[in-house]
Amino acid sequence: MALTETWLSHDNDKHILHDLVPLGYKMLQVSRSSGRRGGVVALIFKSNLKGKSVKTHSFDQLQHMHCTMVFTDTCLDLFVVYRPPPLRANGLKTSGFFDDWSIFLDAQILKSWDIPITGDFNLHLDVPNNPDAMRFNNLLDVHGLKQHVNEPTHMLGHTLDLIIARDLSRLLCDAVAVVDPGLTDSRGNYSGDHFAIFASLNFNKPSRHRKTVTFRKYASINHTDFRTDIWTALKTCLPHDDAASLVEIYTRACSDTIELHAPLITKVVTIRPDTAWYTKELWLAKTLRRKFERCWRKTGLAAHLALDKVQ
């Protein structure tokens, strides 16, 4: 998941970063090189993916993060881009952005693998006759790239957030979808003015981490048989004069009896991240809804259907 304008920093927002990243995931981010607040691009991905941030040339009017991702059968260079809007206060100009953008594309297009680019470019690409949009699309054509977002990504109806890939690339296996996440604050006010963009990438998922564990099934022990066998084994060491030998015999008798009733089992297990969001309350609510659904399917009554929908 690529993020732009997070306004987070490594030093001052550690508690927010901890809450933002789910268990079993990692987060990489790059702050503004100027040290000013705002901006910040980030990438959140599963821990079993091999991803690392690559330090690259910085631009005055183009903030970006370069991340190398390695999958089971391929690798790619993923770029998350944020272009600050040109304002009198920041002194940025659109002409300067296109100079930086051209240099950026020249450096990446020579690579032989996929170079997907996504982010907030603050350009109205939904307006075909817009000079800046025409110049941007022309640069993509010259470098053999294609822009895949064809819907408004902003509440005001403009297409600002993009997904760019090689023109002949098969990296995107489905059409890009734009969805309003409906994010609101505690008072119900919208907390964001951009929509979310979903895209499916065409590559094999990496295998999950696996580890070897050893355990015994103590719960399956028959207490009566265990008590009989342990007593039979211990009778051979009573009485005994040497305390050290007695302890050794006692320990061996217990170990042998445990091995007989609960032998050591070795197994290779797949490590899966904990779903911390799946709380007991959610489990109870889901159980209750299934109960209402079963009642409705059994009786066909509208009352049971209404209960199922409410739950």
C-alpha positions as a Markdown table, in Angstrom:
| # | Residue | x | y | z |
|---|---|---|---|---|
| 1 | Met | 0.0 | 0.0 | 0.0 |
| 2 | Ala | 1.5 | 3.3 | -1.1 |
| 3 | Leu | 0.8 | 6.5 | 0.8 |
| 4 | Thr | 1.5 | 10.1 | 0.1 |
| 5 | Glu | 1.3 | 13.2 | 2.4 |
| 6 | Thr | 1.4 | 11.2 | 5.6 |
| 7 | Trp | 2.9 | 14.1 | 7.5 |
| 8 | Leu | 4.7 | 11.6 | 9.7 |
| 9 | Ser | 8.3 | 11.6 | 10.9 |
| 10 | His | 10.6 | 8.8 | 12.2 |
| 11 | Asp | 11.5 | 10.6 | 15.4 |
| 12 | Asn | 8.4 | 12.4 | 16.6 |
| 13 | Asp | 5.6 | 10.0 | 15.5 |
| 14 | Lys | 6.8 | 6.6 | 16.5 |
| 15 | His | 3.7 | 5.7 | 18.5 |
| 16 | Ile | 1.5 | 6.6 | 15.4 |
| 17 | Leu | 3.7 | 4.5 | 13.2 |
| 18 | His | 3.4 | 1.6 | 15.6 |
| 19 | Asp | -0.4 | 1.8 | 15.5 |
| 20 | Leu | -0.6 | 2.4 | 11.8 |
| 21 | Val | 1.4 | -0.7 | 10.7 |
| 22 | Pro | -0.5 | -4.0 | 11.4 |
| 23 | Leu | 1.3 | -7.0 | 12.9 |
| 24 | Gly | 3.1 | -9.0 | 10.1 |
| 25 | Tyr | 3.7 | -5.9 | 8.0 |
| 26 | Lys | 6.6 | -3.4 | 7.5 |
| 27 | Met | 6.6 | 0.3 | 6.6 |
| 28 | Leu | 9.2 | 2.3 | 4.6 |
| 29 | Gln | 9.0 | 6.0 | 4.3 |
| 30 | Val | 10.9 | 9.0 | 3.0 |
| 31 | Ser | 10.6 | 12.5 | 4.5 |
| 32 | Arg | 11.2 | 15.8 | 2.7 |
| 33 | Ser | 14.9 | 16.4 | 2.1 |
| 34 | Ser | 14.4 | 20.0 | 3.1 |
| 35 | Gly | 13.3 | 19.1 | 6.6 |
| 36 | Arg | 10.0 | 21.0 | 6.2 |
| 37 | Arg | 6.8 | 19.5 | 7.5 |
| 38 | Gly | 4.2 | 17.9 | 5.2 |
| 39 | Gly | 4.6 | 15.5 | 2.4 |
| 40 | Val | 6.2 | 12.2 | 3.3 |
| 41 | Val | 5.7 | 9.2 | 1.0 |
| 42 | Ala | 5.5 | 5.7 | 2.5 |
| 43 | Leu | 5.0 | 2.0 | 1.6 |
| 44 | Ile | 3.4 | -0.7 | 3.7 |
| 45 | Phe | 3.9 | -4.3 | 2.7 |
| 46 | Lys | 3.8 | -7.8 | 4.2 |
| 47 | Ser | 6.9 | -8.9 | 6.2 |
| 48 | Asn | 7.4 | -12.0 | 4.0 |
| 49 | Leu | 8.0 | -9.7 | 1.0 |
| 50 | Lys | 11.6 | -8.7 | 0.4 |
| 51 | Gly | 11.5 | -4.9 | 0.1 |
| 52 | Lys | 14.1 | -2.3 | 0.8 |
| 53 | Ser | 14.3 | 1.5 | 0.3 |
| 54 | Val | 17.0 | 2.6 | -2.2 |
| 55 | Lys | 18.7 | 6.0 | -1.7 |
| 56 | Thr | 18.5 | 7.9 | -5.0 |
| 57 | His | 19.0 | 11.4 | -6.4 |
| 58 | Ser | 16.7 | 14.0 | -4.7 |
| 59 | Phe | 14.7 | 16.6 | -6.6 |
| 60 | Asp | 13.6 | 20.1 | -5.5 |
| 61 | Gln | 10.1 | 19.8 | -6.9 |
| 62 | Leu | 9.5 | 16.0 | -6.9 |
| 63 | Gln | 9.5 | 14.0 | -3.7 |
| 64 | His | 9.8 | 10.2 | -4.2 |
| 65 | Met | 10.7 | 6.9 | -2.7 |
| 66 | His | 12.5 | 4.2 | -4.6 |
| 67 | Cys | 11.8 | 0.7 | -3.2 |
| 68 | Thr | 13.1 | -2.6 | -4.7 |
| 69 | Met | 10.7 | -5.5 | -4.3 |
| 70 | Val | 11.6 | -9.1 | -4.8 |
| 71 | Phe | 8.9 | -11.7 | -5.4 |
| 72 | Thr | 9.0 | -15.5 | -6.1 |
| 73 | Asp | 9.6 | -15.2 | -9.8 |
| 74 | Thr | 10.4 | -11.6 | -10.5 |
| 75 | Cys | 11.6 | -8.3 | -9.1 |
| 76 | Leu | 10.6 | -4.7 | -9.7 |
| 77 | Asp | 11.5 | -1.1 | -8.7 |
| 78 | Leu | 8.5 | 0.6 | -7.2 |
| 79 | Phe | 8.3 | 4.4 | -7.0 |
| 80 | Val | 6.0 | 6.4 | -4.7 |
| 81 | Val | 5.8 | 10.0 | -5.9 |
| 82 | Tyr | 4.4 | 13.2 | -4.4 |
| 83 | Arg | 4.5 | 16.5 | -6.3 |
| 84 | Pro | 3.8 | 19.5 | -4.0 |
| 85 | Pro | 1.5 | 21.9 | -5.7 |
| 86 | Pro | 3.2 | 25.1 | -6.9 |
| 87 | Leu | 2.4 | 28.0 | -4.6 |
| 88 | Arg | 3.8 | 31.4 | -4.0 |
| 89 | Ala | 4.6 | 30.4 | -0.5 |
| 90 | Asn | 6.8 | 27.5 | -1.5 |
| 91 | Gly | 8.3 | 29.0 | -4.6 |
| 92 | Leu | 7.7 | 25.9 | -6.7 |
| 93 | Lys | 6.9 | 26.2 | -10.5 |
| 94 | Thr | 5.4 | 23.7 | -12.9 |
| 95 | Ser | 8.2 | 24.2 | -15.3 |
| 96 | Gly | 10.7 | 23.1 | -12.7 |
| 97 | Phe | 8.7 | 20.0 | -12.0 |
| 98 | Phe | 8.7 | 18.9 | -15.6 |
| 99 | Asp | 12.5 | 19.3 | -15.7 |
| 100 | Asp | 12.9 | 17.1 | -12.6 |
| 101 | Trp | 10.3 | 14.6 | -14.0 |
| 102 | Ser | 12.1 | 14.3 | -17.3 |
| 103 | Ile | 15.4 | 13.6 | -15.5 |
| 104 | Phe | 13.7 | 11.1 | -13.3 |
| 105 | Leu | 12.2 | 9.2 | -16.2 |
| 106 | Asp | 15.5 | 9.2 | -18.1 |
| 107 | Ala | 17.2 | 7.5 | -15.2 |
| 108 | Gln | 14.6 | 4.8 | -14.7 |
| 109 | Ile | 13.6 | 3.8 | -18.3 |
| 110 | Leu | 16.9 | 2.1 | -19.0 |
| 111 | Lys | 16.1 | -0.7 | -16.6 |
| 112 | Ser | 15.0 | -4.0 | -18.0 |
| 113 | Trp | 12.4 | -4.9 | -15.4 |
| 114 | Asp | 9.1 | -3.3 | -14.4 |
| 115 | Ile | 9.2 | 0.2 | -12.9 |
| 116 | Pro | 5.6 | 0.9 | -11.6 |
| 117 | Ile | 5.2 | 4.5 | -10.5 |
| 118 | Thr | 2.3 | 5.7 | -8.3 |
| 119 | Gly | 1.4 | 8.8 | -6.3 |
| 120 | Asp | -0.1 | 12.2 | -6.2 |
| 121 | Phe | 1.1 | 14.4 | -9.0 |
| 122 | Asn | -1.4 | 17.4 | -8.5 |
| 123 | Leu | -2.1 | 17.6 | -12.2 |
| 124 | His | -5.5 | 17.7 | -13.8 |
| 125 | Leu | -5.1 | 14.8 | -16.2 |
| 126 | Asp | -8.8 | 14.5 | -16.6 |
| 127 | Val | -8.7 | 17.7 | -18.7 |
| 128 | Pro | -7.3 | 16.6 | -22.1 |
| 129 | Asn | -6.7 | 20.2 | -23.3 |
| 130 | Asn | -4.8 | 21.2 | -20.2 |
| 131 | Pro | -1.3 | 22.2 | -21.3 |
| 132 | Asp | 0.3 | 20.6 | -18.2 |
| 133 | Ala | -1.6 | 17.4 | -18.7 |
| 134 | Met | -0.7 | 17.3 | -22.4 |
| 135 | Arg | 3.0 | 17.9 | -21.6 |
| 136 | Phe | 2.9 | 15.2 | -18.9 |
| 137 | Asn | 1.3 | 12.6 | -21.2 |
| 138 | Asn | 3.8 | 13.5 | -23.9 |
| 139 | Leu | 6.7 | 12.7 | -21.6 |
| 140 | Leu | 5.1 | 9.3 | -20.8 |
| 141 | Asp | 4.7 | 8.5 | -24.5 |
| 142 | Val | 8.3 | 9.4 | -25.2 |
| 143 | His | 9.5 | 7.1 | -22.4 |
| 144 | Gly | 7.2 | 4.2 | -23.4 |
| 145 | Leu | 5.0 | 4.6 | -20.3 |
| 146 | Lys | 1.2 | 4.5 | -19.8 |
| 147 | Gln | -1.0 | 6.0 | -17.2 |
| 148 | His | -3.8 | 3.7 | -16.0 |
| 149 | Val | -6.1 | 5.8 | -13.8 |
| 150 | Asn | -9.1 | 7.1 | -15.8 |
| 151 | Glu | -11.4 | 8.2 | -13.1 |
| 152 | Pro | -11.5 | 11.2 | -10.7 |
| 153 | Thr | -9.3 | 10.6 | -7.6 |
| 154 | His | -10.2 | 13.9 | -5.8 |
| 155 | Met | -13.4 | 15.1 | -4.2 |
| 156 | Leu | -13.5 | 18.0 | -6.6 |
| 157 | Gly | -13.6 | 15.7 | -9.6 |
| 158 | His | -10.0 | 15.8 | -10.9 |
| 159 | Thr | -7.6 | 12.9 | -11.6 |
| 160 | Leu | -4.5 | 13.7 | -9.5 |
| 161 | Asp | -3.4 | 10.3 | -8.3 |
| 162 | Leu | -1.9 | 8.0 | -10.9 |
| 163 | Ile | -0.5 | 4.5 | -11.6 |
| 164 | Ile | 2.1 | 4.4 | -14.3 |
| 165 | Ala | 3.7 | 1.4 | -15.9 |
| 166 | Arg | 5.5 | 0.4 | -19.1 |
| 167 | Asp | 3.3 | 0.6 | -22.2 |
| 168 | Leu | 3.8 | -3.1 | -23.0 |
| 169 | Ser | 4.0 | -4.3 | -19.4 |
| 170 | Arg | 1.7 | -7.1 | -18.2 |
| 171 | Leu | 2.2 | -6.1 | -14.6 |
| 172 | Leu | -1.4 | -4.9 | -14.1 |
| 173 | Cys | -3.7 | -7.8 | -14.6 |
| 174 | Asp | -7.0 | -6.0 | -14.0 |
| 175 | Ala | -8.4 | -2.5 | -14.6 |
| 176 | Val | -7.6 | 0.1 | -11.9 |
| 177 | Ala | -10.5 | 0.8 | -9.5 |
| 178 | Val | -11.0 | 4.1 | -7.7 |
| 179 | Val | -12.9 | 3.9 | -4.4 |
| 180 | Asp | -13.9 | 6.5 | -1.8 |
| 181 | Pro | -12.7 | 5.1 | 1.5 |
| 182 | Gly | -15.1 | 7.3 | 3.4 |
| 183 | Leu | -12.6 | 8.3 | 6.1 |
| 184 | Thr | -14.1 | 10.6 | 8.7 |
| 185 | Asp | -13.0 | 12.0 | 12.0 |
| 186 | Ser | -14.7 | 11.5 | 15.4 |
| 187 | Arg | -17.4 | 14.2 | 14.4 |
| 188 | Gly | -18.2 | 12.6 | 11.1 |
| 189 | Asn | -16.4 | 15.1 | 8.9 |
| 190 | Tyr | -14.4 | 13.9 | 6.0 |
| 191 | Ser | -10.7 | 13.6 | 7.0 |
| 192 | Gly | -9.3 | 13.2 | 3.4 |
| 193 | Asp | -10.0 | 14.7 | 0.0 |
| 194 | His | -8.4 | 11.9 | -2.1 |
| 195 | Phe | -9.8 | 8.6 | -3.1 |
| 196 | Ala | -8.1 | 5.2 | -2.8 |
| 197 | Ile | -6.8 | 3.5 | -5.9 |
| 198 | Phe | -6.8 | -0.3 | -6.1 |
| 199 | Ala | -4.7 | -2.3 | -8.6 |
| 200 | Ser | -3.9 | -6.0 | -8.9 |
| 201 | Leu | -0.4 | -6.9 | -9.9 |
| 202 | Asn | 0.5 | -10.0 | -12.0 |
| 203 | Phe | 3.0 | -11.9 | -10.0 |
| 204 | Asn | 3.1 | -15.0 | -7.8 |
| 205 | Lys | 2.7 | -14.5 | -4.1 |
| 206 | Pro | 5.9 | -15.3 | -2.1 |
| 207 | Ser | 5.7 | -18.3 | 0.1 |
| 208 | Arg | 5.1 | -17.7 | 3.8 |
| 209 | His | 7.9 | -18.2 | 6.3 |
| 210 | Arg | 8.1 | -21.7 | 7.8 |
| 211 | Lys | 9.8 | -23.0 | 10.9 |
| 212 | Thr | 10.3 | -26.4 | 12.6 |
| 213 | Val | 8.7 | -26.9 | 16.0 |
| 214 | Thr | 8.7 | -29.7 | 18.5 |
| 215 | Phe | 6.0 | -30.5 | 21.0 |
| 216 | Arg | 4.2 | -33.2 | 23.0 |
| 217 | Lys | 0.5 | -33.9 | 23.2 |
| 218 | Tyr | 0.2 | -33.8 | 27.0 |
| 219 | Ala | -3.5 | -33.4 | 26.9 |
| 220 | Ser | -3.9 | -36.8 | 25.2 |
| 221 | Ile | -2.3 | -38.7 | 28.0 |
| 222 | Asn | -4.4 | -41.3 | 29.8 |
| 223 | His | -3.9 | -40.4 | 33.4 |
| 224 | Thr | -4.7 | -43.9 | 34.7 |
| 225 | Asp | -2.2 | -45.6 | 32.4 |
| 226 | Phe | 0.4 | -43.0 | 33.0 |
| 227 | Arg | 0.1 | -43.3 | 36.8 |
| 228 | Thr | 0.4 | -47.1 | 36.6 |
| 229 | Asp | 3.5 | -47.0 | 34.3 |
| 230 | Ile | 5.3 | -44.3 | 36.3 |
| 231 | Trp | 4.7 | -46.3 | 39.5 |
| 232 | Thr | 6.0 | -49.5 | 37.9 |
| 233 | Ala | 9.1 | -47.6 | 36.7 |
| 234 | Leu | 9.8 | -46.0 | 40.1 |
| 235 | Lys | 9.4 | -49.2 | 42.1 |
| 236 | Thr | 12.7 | -50.4 | 40.7 |
| 237 | Cys | 14.6 | -47.6 | 42.4 |
| 238 | Leu | 13.2 | -47.9 | 45.9 |
| 239 | Pro | 14.9 | -48.3 | 48.3 |
| 240 | His | 18.2 | -46.9 | 47.3 |
| 241 | Asp | 21.1 | -45.6 | 49.4 |
| 242 | Asp | 22.8 | -43.2 | 47.0 |
| 243 | Ala | 20.8 | -39.9 | 46.6 |
| 244 | Ala | 22.5 | -38.9 | 43.3 |
| 245 | Ser | 21.8 | -42.3 | 41.7 |
| 246 | Leu | 18.2 | -42.1 | 43.0 |
| 247 | Val | 17.7 | -38.7 | 41.3 |
| 248 | Glu | 19.1 | -40.1 | 38.1 |
| 249 | Ile | 16.9 | -43.2 | 38.1 |
| 250 | Tyr | 13.9 | -41.1 | 39.0 |
| 251 | Thr | 14.6 | -38.6 | 36.2 |
| 252 | Arg | 15.1 | -41.4 | 33.6 |
| 253 | Ala | 12.0 | -43.2 | 34.7 |
| 254 | Cys | 9.9 | -40.1 | 34.3 |
| 255 | Ser | 11.4 | -39.2 | 30.9 |
| 256 | Asp | 10.9 | -42.7 | 29.6 |
| 257 | Thr | 7.3 | -42.8 | 30.7 |
| 258 | Ile | 6.5 | -39.4 | 29.2 |
| 259 | Glu | 8.1 | -40.4 | 26.0 |
| 260 | Leu | 6.0 | -43.5 | 25.9 |
| 261 | His | 2.7 | -41.7 | 26.5 |
| 262 | Ala | 3.4 | -38.3 | 24.8 |
| 263 | Pro | 6.3 | -38.8 | 22.3 |
| 264 | Leu | 8.1 | -35.8 | 21.0 |
| 265 | Ile | 6.6 | -34.7 | 17.7 |
| 266 | Thr | 8.5 | -32.6 | 15.1 |
| 267 | Lys | 6.5 | -30.6 | 12.6 |
| 268 | Val | 7.1 | -27.8 | 10.0 |
| 269 | Val | 4.5 | -25.0 | 10.4 |
| 270 | Thr | 3.7 | -21.9 | 8.4 |
| 271 | Ile | 4.0 | -18.6 | 10.2 |
| 272 | Arg | 0.9 | -16.4 | 9.7 |
| 273 | Pro | 0.5 | -12.9 | 11.2 |
| 274 | Asp | -2.0 | -12.5 | 14.0 |
| 275 | Thr | -5.2 | -10.8 | 13.1 |
| 276 | Ala | -5.3 | -8.3 | 15.9 |
| 277 | Trp | -8.4 | -6.7 | 14.4 |
| 278 | Tyr | -10.5 | -9.9 | 14.9 |
| 279 | Thr | -11.5 | -9.3 | 18.5 |
| 280 | Lys | -13.8 | -11.4 | 20.7 |
| 281 | Glu | -16.6 | -8.8 | 20.2 |
| 282 | Leu | -16.3 | -9.3 | 16.4 |
| 283 | Trp | -16.3 | -13.0 | 16.8 |
| 284 | Leu | -19.5 | -12.9 | 18.9 |
| 285 | Ala | -21.2 | -10.6 | 16.4 |
| 286 | Lys | -20.3 | -12.9 | 13.5 |
| 287 | Thr | -21.5 | -15.9 | 15.4 |
| 288 | Leu | -24.8 | -14.2 | 16.2 |
| 289 | Arg | -25.3 | -13.2 | 12.5 |
| 290 | Arg | -24.7 | -16.8 | 11.4 |
| 291 | Lys | -27.3 | -17.9 | 13.9 |
| 292 | Phe | -29.9 | -15.5 | 12.4 |
| 293 | Glu | -29.0 | -16.6 | 8.9 |
| 294 | Arg | -29.5 | -20.2 | 9.7 |
| 295 | Cys | -32.9 | -19.4 | 11.3 |
| 296 | Trp | -33.9 | -17.5 | 8.2 |
| 297 | Arg | -32.9 | -20.2 | 5.8 |
| 298 | Lys | -34.7 | -22.8 | 8.0 |
| 299 | Thr | -38.0 | -20.9 | 8.4 |
| 300 | Gly | -38.0 | -18.4 | 5.6 |
| 301 | Leu | -39.6 | -15.8 | 7.9 |
| 302 | Ala | -39.1 | -12.1 | 7.1 |
| 303 | Ala | -38.5 | -11.4 | 10.8 |
| 304 | His | -35.4 | -13.7 | 10.8 |
| 305 | Leu | -34.2 | -12.0 | 7.6 |
| 306 | Ala | -34.5 | -8.6 | 9.2 |
| 307 | Leu | -32.6 | -9.7 | 12.2 |
| 308 | Asp | -29.8 | -11.1 | 9.9 |
| 309 | Lys | -29.6 | -7.8 | 8.0 |
| 310 | Val | -29.5 | -5.7 | 11.2 |
| 311 | Gln | -26.8 | -7.8 | 12.7 |
